[in-house]
């Protein structure tokens, strides 16, 4: 781009765009499209959330496709500590099934894109999300909530391409190196927490998903015919050790993934309600996360009082909705997390998990803060719990029911003598003798 000043020509700097780049077909075409069609300077940013890609190869591909700079950010530990752990502590599960693997990652990725944009002096962020999915909302809502001055480019909502076949044709035309072919049927998203699968035979809900869909786990019938145990130690609701061995967050979750994967744990096949209003079907593999959720929930049963547990289950639903809907950076989500953190102050202890052919269930737990006391629970410890005291409690607890029954009897015209005996028995604890 050129401009002139009193007849002298000088070259103006191109406007910078920060592209959320994965190295896949969509974002590779977007990178070339932004540079060729609009003459933008594109900085490709790839977030390593634990998807196991060759990031050096991705950087080289971005540069070969036309990026002025390629940046890879390792976000794995921050993803676990600042997004996964708060969600696990909240007990948040979307629609009773989905452990929010993609939903938790998107706000962090958006945050990193904004940070790079501010460092590079860019005011535009581009992404490869489609106009039908949830991720476009998650990315853009997070970006707007962090830096409202940044503009968004979402090519799938504006360009003329209609299918991935169109993208492949464009990539071939511009010599973009791609591995994807039209035979690659699943749309996948992977990070250290999970992998998701959509498309292909899953689009018909009557089709059972194929065994070959698995990337992390396997079918239960293919798992070993042997029980495996693991003990998870928590401190204030955060997992810190496996089998009494202290581990950093990445190592701990990686180990749980290995244990869960070989025991076929954590695969769900669900129909979910997307944020944009349509239903979709997906298969999710979350091996380590499934074990972690079950263990944490069991420890809460040991430690939390009844009212706190019941109320926490209510706000867990709201937390899951906020996370799924891209509203992580909101006052309500932060307030719920503050409440959750309060409930986790005594959430320290151990849970032994039994793993076998697709199932992970807790079989033992202990904590110095346990509210379970064998002396109180036993039927023989009358010096701790006087069973006769229950009579007065039941009389008071059931009083509204008694009053309602008396009123009903009165409305139905109970003879006076019978009514008098009835009230004497119910209210005064007497009998029916004259």
Number of C-alpha atoms within 10 A of each C-alpha: 8 8 10 10 7 5 7 7 10 11 9 10 10 13 14 19 26 30 26 24 25 22 26 15 19 22 21 26 24 25 30 24 20 20 18 12 8 11 14 20 20 28 26 28 25 24 23 20 22 18 16 10 13 10 18 12 11 21 22 14 19 29 17 14 22 21 25 15 15 21 16 16 14 12 17 19 17 15 25 20 14 12 19 20 18 21 23 21 22 28 24 27 21 21 14 9 14 23 28 22 23 21 25 24 25 23 25 23 24 22 18 19 25 23 14 16 22 14 9 13 13 19 18 19 25 24 24 24 20 14 15 15 15 19 22 18 20 26 27 24 19 23 25 16 14 15 15 12 11 16 15 17 17 17 21 18 13 9 10 9 13 9 9 14 12 11 17 21 12 16 21 12 9 14 12 20 18 16 10 13 11 8 7 10 14 14 11 13 14 21 19 23 27 25 21 23 21 18 16 14 14 22 12 11 14 8 10 10 16 10 11 8 14 19 14 21 25 23 18 17 11 14 17 13 11 9 10 16 16 17 20 25 26 21 15 16 25 20 23 17 19 20 13 12 11 13 14 11 20 16 13 18 21 16 15 19 27 14 20 30 24 22 28 27 29 24 24 15 18 16 16 15 13 15 17 13 10 10 10 16 18 21 21 26 31 28 29 23 23 22 25 22 19 17 26 26 18 20 24 22 15 18 22 20 14 10 9 11 15 11 10 19 15 12 19 22 17 18 26 26 21 19 25 26 18 23 22 25 19 12 10 14 19 13 11 18 19 12 14 20 17 12 21 18 12 19 25 22 23 25 26 20 23 17 22 21 21 21 16 24 17 20 13 14 19 16 18 11 14 19 13 15 9 9 13 14 11 11 11 12 13 12 9 11 15 11 12 9 9 11 10 9 11 10 15 12 11 10 14 11 12 16 14 11 13 18 11 12 14 13 9 9 9 14 10 10 8 11 15 12 15 18 15 14 14 16 13 9 9 12 11 10 6 4
